[in-house]
């Protein structure tokens, strides 16, 4: 897929030495593949469940992101990339966060049907009569 994010060889050459290599147990999934998946998920809004399977299991992406955040790997990567001679000494990252109620996006129970607000041209426009007009008409009649 052309919309997937992959690190170039030059970028990976700068990042690879900064990654932890003292792992035990089951052999890990390719770090380049997983790190590309993490960056893709963060660029697309941070939803791990929407990550394509080309990057590996979604749970692996999430676990590695959290583990590297806890042990300072992300901080080392960002400091090393910021210290590159072509980049300024400081980088600013801006993010926008909008909190909404869990049902605002059609949470439990599915999405609510949307009603079109486009008026039809062959129907006379209607509005809700005012309570004041009704009360006034009743007294005068």
Number of C-alpha atoms within 10 A of each C-alpha: 6 5 6 14 17 18 15 10 10 8 11 15 11 13 18 13 10 15 13 11 8 5 8 7 5 6 7 10 13 10 16 17 16 23 20 20 28 24 17 22 23 13 11 12 10 14 14 19 13 12 20 15 10 12 24 15 16 19 11 17 24 18 11 15 17 12 12 15 12 11 11 10 16 17 14 15 17 13 14 13 18 15 13 11 8 8 10 10 11 8 11 5 4 5 5 5 6 4 7 8 8 9 12 11 11 12 11 9 7 9 11 11 7 6 6 6 6 6 9 8 7 6 7 8 8 6 6 5 8 8 8 8 9 10 10 10 9 8 7 6 5
